[in-house]
């Protein structure tokens, strides 16, 4: 079975970032990809992909407008 495991190299050994279910003594093959980015960072780099400059500006304007951060307040217009 193939599975991708994120790890950190420390003190001459690879330490998994999250727990893995592999029995002790199990022979495995490790392929090192030094360009590995956490999945969330990889997705973040494509968030504006395919959008026009005007669409990006509008999204950022809405995101930075804190007036309705907790939802519209009753009685305000």
N, CA, C and O atoms as a CHARMM CRD file, in Angstrom:
* protein
*
  308
    1    1 UNK  N      0.84400  -1.17500   0.00000 PROA 1      0.00000
    2    1 UNK  CA     0.00000   0.00000   0.00000 PROA 1      0.00000
    3    1 UNK  C      0.89100   1.24000   0.00000 PROA 1      0.00000
    4    1 UNK  O      1.86000   1.31600   0.75600 PROA 1      0.00000
    5    2 UNK  N      0.55300   2.22300  -0.86400 PROA 2      0.00000
    6    2 UNK  CA     1.27200   3.49100  -0.89100 PROA 2      0.00000
    7    2 UNK  C      0.51900   4.50800  -0.05500 PROA 2      0.00000
    8    2 UNK  O     -0.71100   4.56200  -0.06800 PROA 2      0.00000
    9    3 UNK  N      1.28400   5.31500   0.67300 PROA 3      0.00000
   10    3 UNK  CA     0.70400   6.42100   1.39900 PROA 3      0.00000
   11    3 UNK  C      1.74100   7.51700   1.52500 PROA 3      0.00000
   12    3 UNK  O      2.93300   7.23800   1.65300 PROA 3      0.00000
   13    4 UNK  N      1.29800   8.75400   1.48900 PROA 4      0.00000
   14    4 UNK  CA     2.20200   9.88900   1.65000 PROA 4      0.00000
   15    4 UNK  C      2.23600  10.26900   3.12500 PROA 4      0.00000
   16    4 UNK  O      1.19100  10.42800   3.75700 PROA 4      0.00000
   17    5 UNK  N      3.42400  10.41100   3.66200 PROA 5      0.00000
   18    5 UNK  CA     3.59500  10.76300   5.06600 PROA 5      0.00000
   19    5 UNK  C      4.51000  11.97300   5.13100 PROA 5      0.00000
   20    5 UNK  O      5.65400  11.91100   4.68100 PROA 5      0.00000
   21    6 UNK  N      4.02000  13.07000   5.68600 PROA 6      0.00000
   22    6 UNK  CA     4.86600  14.23800   5.88600 PROA 6      0.00000
   23    6 UNK  C      5.76600  13.97200   7.08200 PROA 6      0.00000
   24    6 UNK  O      5.31700  13.46500   8.11000 PROA 6      0.00000
   25    7 UNK  N      7.04500  14.32100   6.94000 PROA 7      0.00000
   26    7 UNK  CA     7.99900  14.06000   8.00800 PROA 7      0.00000
   27    7 UNK  C      9.01200  15.19100   8.09500 PROA 7      0.00000
   28    7 UNK  O      9.17100  15.97900   7.16300 PROA 7      0.00000
   29    8 UNK  N      9.68500  15.25100   9.22000 PROA 8      0.00000
   30    8 UNK  CA    10.76000  16.20900   9.44800 PROA 8      0.00000
   31    8 UNK  C     12.03200  15.40800   9.69500 PROA 8      0.00000
   32    8 UNK  O     12.02200  14.42900  10.44100 PROA 8      0.00000
   33    9 UNK  N     13.12000  15.82600   9.07000 PROA 9      0.00000
   34    9 UNK  CA    14.39900  15.14700   9.24300 PROA 9      0.00000
   35    9 UNK  C     15.12600  15.79900  10.40900 PROA 9      0.00000
   36    9 UNK  O     15.47000  16.97900  10.34900 PROA 9      0.00000
   37   10 UNK  N     15.35900  15.03400  11.47000 PROA 10     0.00000
   38   10 UNK  CA    16.01600  15.53500  12.67500 PROA 10     0.00000
   39   10 UNK  C     16.98700  14.49000  13.21200 PROA 10     0.00000
   40   10 UNK  O     16.64600  13.31100  13.31500 PROA 10     0.00000
   41   11 UNK  N     18.16500  14.91600  13.54500 PROA 11     0.00000
   42   11 UNK  CA    19.13000  14.01900  14.18300 PROA 11     0.00000
   43   11 UNK  C     19.40800  12.75800  13.39000 PROA 11     0.00000
   44   11 UNK  O     19.63900  11.69700  13.97100 PROA 11     0.00000
   45   12 UNK  N     19.38900  12.86200  12.06700 PROA 12     0.00000
   46   12 UNK  CA    19.69800  11.72000  11.21700 PROA 12     0.00000
   47   12 UNK  C     18.55400  10.75700  10.98100 PROA 12     0.00000
   48   12 UNK  O     18.75400   9.67700  10.42400 PROA 12     0.00000
   49   13 UNK  N     17.34400  11.13900  11.40100 PROA 13     0.00000
   50   13 UNK  CA    16.18300  10.25400  11.20300 PROA 13     0.00000
   51   13 UNK  C     14.97200  11.06400  10.76200 PROA 13     0.00000
   52   13 UNK  O     14.86500  12.25500  11.05700 PROA 13     0.00000
   53   14 UNK  N     14.06200  10.40400  10.05300 PROA 14     0.00000
   54   14 UNK  CA    12.81300  11.03400   9.64500 PROA 14     0.00000
   55   14 UNK  C     11.78200  10.82600  10.73900 PROA 14     0.00000
   56   14 UNK  O     11.55000   9.70200  11.18400 PROA 14     0.00000
   57   15 UNK  N     11.16000  11.93000  11.17200 PROA 15     0.00000
   58   15 UNK  CA    10.12100  11.87400  12.20400 PROA 15     0.00000
   59   15 UNK  C      8.79800  12.27500  11.56700 PROA 15     0.00000
   60   15 UNK  O      8.66800  13.40000  11.08300 PROA 15     0.00000
   61   16 UNK  N      7.81300  11.37800  11.55600 PROA 16     0.00000
   62   16 UNK  CA     6.51400  11.72500  10.97700 PROA 16     0.00000
   63   16 UNK  C      5.88500  12.91200  11.69900 PROA 16     0.00000
   64   16 UNK  O      5.99900  13.04200  12.91800 PROA 16     0.00000
   65   17 UNK  N      5.22300  13.77000  10.93900 PROA 17     0.00000
   66   17 UNK  CA     4.55400  14.93600  11.51400 PROA 17     0.00000
   67   17 UNK  C      3.29100  14.51200  12.25000 PROA 17     0.00000
   68   17 UNK  O      2.94200  15.11000  13.26800 PROA 17     0.00000
   69   18 UNK  N      2.60300  13.49200  11.75400 PROA 18     0.00000
   70   18 UNK  CA     1.39400  12.97000  12.38400 PROA 18     0.00000
   71   18 UNK  C      1.58100  11.47500  12.63300 PROA 18     0.00000
   72   18 UNK  O      2.41700  10.84400  11.98500 PROA 18     0.00000
   73   19 UNK  N      0.82000  10.90300  13.55800 PROA 19     0.00000
   74   19 UNK  CA     0.94600   9.46400  13.82800 PROA 19     0.00000
   75   19 UNK  C      0.68900   8.62900  12.57200 PROA 19     0.00000
   76   19 UNK  O     -0.15600   8.97600  11.74700 PROA 19     0.00000
   77   20 UNK  N      1.42200   7.53400  12.44100 PROA 20     0.00000
   78   20 UNK  CA     1.23400   6.61600  11.30900 PROA 20     0.00000
   79   20 UNK  C      0.94400   5.22200  11.83500 PROA 20     0.00000
   80   20 UNK  O      1.34200   4.86100  12.94300 PROA 20     0.00000
   81   21 UNK  N      0.24900   4.45200  11.02700 PROA 21     0.00000
   82   21 UNK  CA    -0.08800   3.07400  11.42200 PROA 21     0.00000
   83   21 UNK  C      0.76900   2.11000  10.60800 PROA 21     0.00000
   84   21 UNK  O      0.29900   1.50100   9.64700 PROA 21     0.00000
   85   22 UNK  N      1.99900   1.98600  10.99900 PROA 22     0.00000
   86   22 UNK  CA     2.92800   1.04900  10.37300 PROA 22     0.00000
   87   22 UNK  C      3.54800   0.24500  11.51400 PROA 22     0.00000
   88   22 UNK  O      4.06600   0.83400  12.46200 PROA 22     0.00000
   89   23 UNK  N      3.50800  -1.06700  11.44400 PROA 23     0.00000
   90   23 UNK  CA     4.07400  -1.87200  12.53600 PROA 23     0.00000
   91   23 UNK  C      5.58900  -1.69600  12.64600 PROA 23     0.00000
   92   23 UNK  O      6.28100  -1.50500  11.64600 PROA 23     0.00000
   93   24 UNK  N      6.08400  -1.76300  13.87300 PROA 24     0.00000
   94   24 UNK  CA     7.53000  -1.69500  14.09100 PROA 24     0.00000
   95   24 UNK  C      8.21900  -2.79200  13.28900 PROA 24     0.00000
   96   24 UNK  O      7.73100  -3.91900  13.21000 PROA 24     0.00000
   97   25 UNK  N      9.34400  -2.45200  12.70400 PROA 25     0.00000
   98   25 UNK  CA    10.11500  -3.41600  11.93400 PROA 25     0.00000
   99   25 UNK  C      9.66600  -3.54600  10.48800 PROA 25     0.00000
  100   25 UNK  O     10.29800  -4.26000   9.71100 PROA 25     0.00000
  101   26 UNK  N      8.58300  -2.86700  10.11000 PROA 26     0.00000
  102   26 UNK  CA     8.07900  -2.93300   8.74000 PROA 26     0.00000
  103   26 UNK  C      9.07600  -2.27000   7.79800 PROA 26     0.00000
  104   26 UNK  O      9.51600  -1.14900   8.05200 PROA 26     0.00000
  105   27 UNK  N      9.43200  -2.94500   6.72200 PROA 27     0.00000
  106   27 UNK  CA    10.31600  -2.38700   5.70900 PROA 27     0.00000
  107   27 UNK  C      9.51200  -1.44200   4.82200 PROA 27     0.00000
  108   27 UNK  O      8.47800  -1.83400   4.28100 PROA 27     0.00000
  109   28 UNK  N      9.97400  -0.20200   4.66900 PROA 28     0.00000
  110   28 UNK  CA     9.29500   0.78900   3.83100 PROA 28     0.00000
  111   28 UNK  C     10.31300   1.45500   2.91800 PROA 28     0.00000
  112   28 UNK  O     11.51700   1.39500   3.16800 PROA 28     0.00000
  113   29 UNK  N      9.82700   2.08500   1.86700 PROA 29     0.00000
  114   29 UNK  CA    10.69000   2.87200   0.97400 PROA 29     0.00000
  115   29 UNK  C     10.28800   4.32600   1.12800 PROA 29     0.00000
  116   29 UNK  O      9.10800   4.66700   1.06000 PROA 29     0.00000
  117   30 UNK  N     11.28800   5.18500   1.33800 PROA 30     0.00000
  118   30 UNK  CA    11.03200   6.61100   1.51300 PROA 30     0.00000
  119   30 UNK  C     11.56500   7.34900   0.29300 PROA 30     0.00000
  120   30 UNK  O     12.71300   7.15800  -0.11000 PROA 30     0.00000
  121   31 UNK  N     10.71700   8.19700  -0.29200 PROA 31     0.00000
  122   31 UNK  CA    11.11700   9.07600  -1.37900 PROA 31     0.00000
  123   31 UNK  C     11.07900  10.49000  -0.83300 PROA 31     0.00000
  124   31 UNK  O     10.04500  10.93100  -0.33100 PROA 31     0.00000
  125   32 UNK  N     12.17900  11.19900  -0.92200 PROA 32     0.00000
  126   32 UNK  CA    12.26400  12.54200  -0.35100 PROA 32     0.00000
  127   32 UNK  C     11.94800  13.58000  -1.41600 PROA 32     0.00000
  128   32 UNK  O     12.56400  13.60200  -2.48200 PROA 32     0.00000
  129   33 UNK  N     10.98000  14.43900  -1.11400 PROA 33     0.00000
  130   33 UNK  CA    10.60900  15.55700  -1.96900 PROA 33     0.00000
  131   33 UNK  C     10.85200  16.82900  -1.17400 PROA 33     0.00000
  132   33 UNK  O     10.03000  17.20600  -0.33800 PROA 33     0.00000
  133   34 UNK  N     11.96800  17.48900  -1.42700 PROA 34     0.00000
  134   34 UNK  CA    12.33000  18.66700  -0.64900 PROA 34     0.00000
  135   34 UNK  C     11.43700  19.86500  -0.94900 PROA 34     0.00000
  136   34 UNK  O     11.43100  20.83000  -0.18500 PROA 34     0.00000
  137   35 UNK  N     10.69000  19.82500  -2.03400 PROA 35     0.00000
  138   35 UNK  CA     9.81800  20.93100  -2.40700 PROA 35     0.00000
  139   35 UNK  C      8.42600  20.77400  -1.80300 PROA 35     0.00000
  140   35 UNK  O      7.50400  21.50000  -2.17400 PROA 35     0.00000
  141   36 UNK  N      8.27300  19.85300  -0.89500 PROA 36     0.00000
  142   36 UNK  CA     6.96600  19.56400  -0.30500 PROA 36     0.00000
  143   36 UNK  C      6.43600  20.77200   0.45400 PROA 36     0.00000
  144   36 UNK  O      7.15000  21.37400   1.25700 PROA 36     0.00000
  145   37 UNK  N      5.17900  21.12400   0.19600 PROA 37     0.00000
  146   37 UNK  CA     4.49000  22.18200   0.91800 PROA 37     0.00000
  147   37 UNK  C      3.25900  21.58200   1.57100 PROA 37     0.00000
  148   37 UNK  O      2.62900  20.68900   1.00500 PROA 37     0.00000
  149   38 UNK  N      2.91600  22.05900   2.74500 PROA 38     0.00000
  150   38 UNK  CA     1.65700  21.58900   3.32200 PROA 38     0.00000
  151   38 UNK  C      0.51600  21.84600   2.34100 PROA 38     0.00000
  152   38 UNK  O      0.52800  22.84600   1.62200 PROA 38     0.00000
  153   39 UNK  N     -0.46000  20.95700   2.30800 PROA 39     0.00000
  154   39 UNK  CA    -1.55300  21.03900   1.34200 PROA 39     0.00000
  155   39 UNK  C     -2.27900  22.37700   1.40900 PROA 39     0.00000
  156   39 UNK  O     -2.65900  22.92300   0.37300 PROA 39     0.00000
  157   40 UNK  N     -2.47500  22.90700   2.60100 PROA 40     0.00000
  158   40 UNK  CA    -3.19100  24.17600   2.71200 PROA 40     0.00000
  159   40 UNK  C     -2.42400  25.30600   2.05100 PROA 40     0.00000
  160   40 UNK  O     -3.03400  26.18800   1.44600 PROA 40     0.00000
  161   41 UNK  N     -1.09700  25.30200   2.15200 PROA 41     0.00000
  162   41 UNK  CA    -0.31100  26.33200   1.48700 PROA 41     0.00000
  163   41 UNK  C     -0.37300  26.17100  -0.02000 PROA 41     0.00000
  164   41 UNK  O     -0.43100  27.15800  -0.75300 PROA 41     0.00000
  165   42 UNK  N     -0.36000  24.94600  -0.47800 PROA 42     0.00000
  166   42 UNK  CA    -0.44700  24.68400  -1.91500 PROA 42     0.00000
  167   42 UNK  C     -1.78000  25.19800  -2.46300 PROA 42     0.00000
  168   42 UNK  O     -1.82000  25.80200  -3.53400 PROA 42     0.00000
  169   43 UNK  N     -2.85300  24.96200  -1.74200 PROA 43     0.00000
  170   43 UNK  CA    -4.17000  25.44900  -2.16100 PROA 43     0.00000
  171   43 UNK  C     -4.24000  26.97500  -2.11300 PROA 43     0.00000
  172   43 UNK  O     -4.85200  27.59900  -2.98000 PROA 43     0.00000
  173   44 UNK  N     -3.61900  27.56700  -1.10800 PROA 44     0.00000
  174   44 UNK  CA    -3.65800  29.02000  -0.96500 PROA 44     0.00000
  175   44 UNK  C     -2.99400  29.72400  -2.14000 PROA 44     0.00000
  176   44 UNK  O     -3.37800  30.84100  -2.48600 PROA 44     0.00000
  177   45 UNK  N     -2.01700  29.09900  -2.74900 PROA 45     0.00000
  178   45 UNK  CA    -1.32800  29.73000  -3.88000 PROA 45     0.00000
  179   45 UNK  C     -2.20700  29.80100  -5.11600 PROA 45     0.00000
  180   45 UNK  O     -1.87300  30.51400  -6.06200 PROA 45     0.00000
  181   46 UNK  N     -3.32400  29.08100  -5.13400 PROA 46     0.00000
  182   46 UNK  CA    -4.19800  29.07300  -6.30600 PROA 46     0.00000
  183   46 UNK  C     -5.54200  29.74700  -6.04700 PROA 46     0.00000
  184   46 UNK  O     -6.44800  29.65300  -6.87500 PROA 46     0.00000
  185   47 UNK  N     -5.68100  30.42200  -4.91400 PROA 47     0.00000
  186   47 UNK  CA    -6.98500  30.96300  -4.52000 PROA 47     0.00000
  187   47 UNK  C     -7.52400  31.98300  -5.52700 PROA 47     0.00000
  188   47 UNK  O     -8.73700  32.04900  -5.72600 PROA 47     0.00000
  189   48 UNK  N     -6.67100  32.77200  -6.16100 PROA 48     0.00000
  190   48 UNK  CA    -7.12600  33.77700  -7.12400 PROA 48     0.00000
  191   48 UNK  C     -6.94600  33.32600  -8.56500 PROA 48     0.00000
  192   48 UNK  O     -7.13600  34.11700  -9.48900 PROA 48     0.00000
  193   49 UNK  N     -6.59000  32.09500  -8.76100 PROA 49     0.00000
  194   49 UNK  CA    -6.34400  31.57100 -10.10300 PROA 49     0.00000
  195   49 UNK  C     -7.56700  31.74500 -11.00000 PROA 49     0.00000
  196   49 UNK  O     -8.66900  31.33300 -10.63900 PROA 49     0.00000
  197   50 UNK  N     -7.37100  32.35300 -12.16400 PROA 50     0.00000
  198   50 UNK  CA    -8.43400  32.51100 -13.14300 PROA 50     0.00000
  199   50 UNK  C     -9.32900  33.71700 -12.93900 PROA 50     0.00000
  200   50 UNK  O    -10.25300  33.93700 -13.72200 PROA 50     0.00000
  201   51 UNK  N     -9.07200  34.51200 -11.89000 PROA 51     0.00000
  202   51 UNK  CA    -9.90600  35.68900 -11.63400 PROA 51     0.00000
  203   51 UNK  C     -9.28200  36.93600 -12.25000 PROA 51     0.00000
  204   51 UNK  O     -8.06000  37.06000 -12.33500 PROA 51     0.00000
  205   52 UNK  N    -10.13700  37.85100 -12.67500 PROA 52     0.00000
  206   52 UNK  CA    -9.67700  39.13000 -13.19500 PROA 52     0.00000
  207   52 UNK  C     -9.24200  40.01600 -12.02900 PROA 52     0.00000
  208   52 UNK  O     -9.66700  39.80700 -10.89300 PROA 52     0.00000
  209   53 UNK  N     -8.40200  40.99700 -12.31200 PROA 53     0.00000
  210   53 UNK  CA    -7.90200  41.91900 -11.28600 PROA 53     0.00000
  211   53 UNK  C     -9.05600  42.59000 -10.53300 PROA 53     0.00000
  212   53 UNK  O     -8.98800  42.75400  -9.31500 PROA 53     0.00000
  213   54 UNK  N    -10.11100  42.97600 -11.25100 PROA 54     0.00000
  214   54 UNK  CA   -11.26600  43.62000 -10.63300 PROA 54     0.00000
  215   54 UNK  C    -11.97100  42.66500  -9.66100 PROA 54     0.00000
  216   54 UNK  O    -12.43300  43.09500  -8.60500 PROA 54     0.00000
  217   55 UNK  N    -12.05800  41.39200 -10.00400 PROA 55     0.00000
  218   55 UNK  CA   -12.68800  40.40700  -9.11300 PROA 55     0.00000
  219   55 UNK  C    -11.85200  40.20800  -7.85000 PROA 55     0.00000
  220   55 UNK  O    -12.39400  40.09100  -6.75100 PROA 55     0.00000
  221   56 UNK  N    -10.55300  40.17300  -8.01100 PROA 56     0.00000
  222   56 UNK  CA    -9.65800  40.02100  -6.85300 PROA 56     0.00000
  223   56 UNK  C     -9.79500  41.22800  -5.92800 PROA 56     0.00000
  224   56 UNK  O     -9.87800  41.07200  -4.71000 PROA 56     0.00000
  225   57 UNK  N     -9.81800  42.42900  -6.50300 PROA 57     0.00000
  226   57 UNK  CA    -9.97900  43.64300  -5.69900 PROA 57     0.00000
  227   57 UNK  C    -11.28000  43.61600  -4.90500 PROA 57     0.00000
  228   57 UNK  O    -11.30200  43.99700  -3.73500 PROA 57     0.00000
  229   58 UNK  N    -12.36500  43.16700  -5.53600 PROA 58     0.00000
  230   58 UNK  CA   -13.67200  43.10300  -4.87300 PROA 58     0.00000
  231   58 UNK  C    -13.65400  42.08500  -3.72400 PROA 58     0.00000
  232   58 UNK  O    -14.18400  42.35800  -2.64700 PROA 58     0.00000
  233   59 UNK  N    -13.06200  40.94400  -3.94700 PROA 59     0.00000
  234   59 UNK  CA   -12.95900  39.92000  -2.90000 PROA 59     0.00000
  235   59 UNK  C    -12.17600  40.45700  -1.71400 PROA 59     0.00000
  236   59 UNK  O    -12.58900  40.28000  -0.56800 PROA 59     0.00000
  237   60 UNK  N    -11.05300  41.10900  -1.97400 PROA 60     0.00000
  238   60 UNK  CA   -10.23300  41.64500  -0.88600 PROA 60     0.00000
  239   60 UNK  C    -10.93800  42.78400  -0.16300 PROA 60     0.00000
  240   60 UNK  O    -10.79800  42.92300   1.05200 PROA 60     0.00000
  241   61 UNK  N    -11.69700  43.60200  -0.89300 PROA 61     0.00000
  242   61 UNK  CA   -12.45300  44.67600  -0.25700 PROA 61     0.00000
  243   61 UNK  C    -13.47400  44.09900   0.72000 PROA 61     0.00000
  244   61 UNK  O    -13.60400  44.57700   1.84700 PROA 61     0.00000
  245   62 UNK  N    -14.19100  43.07600   0.28500 PROA 62     0.00000
  246   62 UNK  CA   -15.19300  42.43600   1.14100 PROA 62     0.00000
  247   62 UNK  C    -14.52200  41.77400   2.35000 PROA 62     0.00000
  248   62 UNK  O    -15.01000  41.88600   3.47500 PROA 62     0.00000
  249   63 UNK  N    -13.42100  41.09700   2.11300 PROA 63     0.00000
  250   63 UNK  CA   -12.72900  40.38800   3.19800 PROA 63     0.00000
  251   63 UNK  C    -12.19200  41.34900   4.25600 PROA 63     0.00000
  252   63 UNK  O    -12.14800  41.00700   5.43800 PROA 63     0.00000
  253   64 UNK  N    -11.78700  42.53900   3.84200 PROA 64     0.00000
  254   64 UNK  CA   -11.20700  43.49500   4.78300 PROA 64     0.00000
  255   64 UNK  C    -12.24500  44.41000   5.42300 PROA 64     0.00000
  256   64 UNK  O    -11.91300  45.16600   6.33600 PROA 64     0.00000
  257   65 UNK  N    -13.49200  44.35800   4.96800 PROA 65     0.00000
  258   65 UNK  CA   -14.56100  45.16600   5.53400 PROA 65     0.00000
  259   65 UNK  C    -15.04900  44.50000   6.81200 PROA 65     0.00000
  260   65 UNK  O    -15.72200  43.47100   6.75900 PROA 65     0.00000
  261   66 UNK  N    -14.71700  45.07600   7.94900 PROA 66     0.00000
  262   66 UNK  CA   -15.03000  44.45000   9.23700 PROA 66     0.00000
  263   66 UNK  C    -16.37300  44.88300   9.81500 PROA 66     0.00000
  264   66 UNK  O    -16.73600  44.44700  10.90800 PROA 66     0.00000
  265   67 UNK  N    -17.10500  45.71800   9.11900 PROA 67     0.00000
  266   67 UNK  CA   -18.38100  46.19800   9.66300 PROA 67     0.00000
  267   67 UNK  C    -19.33900  45.05300   9.94600 PROA 67     0.00000
  268   67 UNK  O    -20.07300  45.09900  10.93400 PROA 67     0.00000
  269   68 UNK  N    -19.35000  44.03300   9.10600 PROA 68     0.00000
  270   68 UNK  CA   -20.27000  42.91300   9.28100 PROA 68     0.00000
  271   68 UNK  C    -19.53600  41.63700   9.67900 PROA 68     0.00000
  272   68 UNK  O    -19.98600  40.53300   9.37200 PROA 68     0.00000
  273   69 UNK  N    -18.41600  41.79300  10.35800 PROA 69     0.00000
  274   69 UNK  CA   -17.59000  40.63400  10.71900 PROA 69     0.00000
  275   69 UNK  C    -18.37600  39.60000  11.51900 PROA 69     0.00000
  276   69 UNK  O    -18.22800  38.39700  11.30500 PROA 69     0.00000
  277   70 UNK  N    -19.21800  40.07600  12.44700 PROA 70     0.00000
  278   70 UNK  CA   -20.00800  39.15500  13.27600 PROA 70     0.00000
  279   70 UNK  C    -21.44200  39.07500  12.79500 PROA 70     0.00000
  280   70 UNK  O    -22.32600  38.68000  13.55500 PROA 70     0.00000
  281   71 UNK  N    -21.69100  39.44000  11.55500 PROA 71     0.00000
  282   71 UNK  CA   -23.03200  39.43800  10.99700 PROA 71     0.00000
  283   71 UNK  C    -23.65600  40.81600  11.11700 PROA 71     0.00000
  284   71 UNK  O    -23.18600  41.65100  11.88900 PROA 71     0.00000
  285   72 UNK  N    -24.70100  41.05200  10.36400 PROA 72     0.00000
  286   72 UNK  CA   -25.34100  42.37300  10.42400 PROA 72     0.00000
  287   72 UNK  C    -25.92800  42.64500  11.80600 PROA 72     0.00000
  288   72 UNK  O    -26.50400  41.75800  12.43500 PROA 72     0.00000
  289   73 UNK  N    -25.77600  43.85600  12.25500 PROA 73     0.00000
  290   73 UNK  CA   -26.35300  44.25400  13.55100 PROA 73     0.00000
  291   73 UNK  C    -27.78700  44.71600  13.33000 PROA 73     0.00000
  292   73 UNK  O    -28.07900  45.40400  12.35200 PROA 73     0.00000
  293   74 UNK  N    -28.65900  44.34600  14.21700 PROA 74     0.00000
  294   74 UNK  CA   -30.06200  44.76000  14.07000 PROA 74     0.00000
  295   74 UNK  C    -30.17200  46.26300  14.32900 PROA 74     0.00000
  296   74 UNK  O    -29.53400  46.80600  15.23100 PROA 74     0.00000
  297   75 UNK  N    -30.99800  46.91700  13.51400 PROA 75     0.00000
  298   75 UNK  CA   -31.20700  48.35200  13.67500 PROA 75     0.00000
  299   75 UNK  C    -30.22700  49.19800  12.89000 PROA 75     0.00000
  300   75 UNK  O    -30.40700  50.41400  12.81900 PROA 75     0.00000
  301   76 UNK  N    -29.19900  48.61200  12.29600 PROA 76     0.00000
  302   76 UNK  CA   -28.24500  49.36700  11.48900 PROA 76     0.00000
  303   76 UNK  C    -28.58800  49.23200  10.01700 PROA 76     0.00000
  304   76 UNK  O    -29.06400  48.18900   9.56800 PROA 76     0.00000
  305   77 UNK  N    -28.34200  50.29500   9.27600 PROA 77     0.00000
  306   77 UNK  CA   -28.58600  50.20500   7.84500 PROA 77     0.00000
  307   77 UNK  C    -27.35300  50.51100   7.06100 PROA 77     0.00000
  308   77 UNK  O    -27.38000  50.48100   5.83100 PROA 77     0.00000
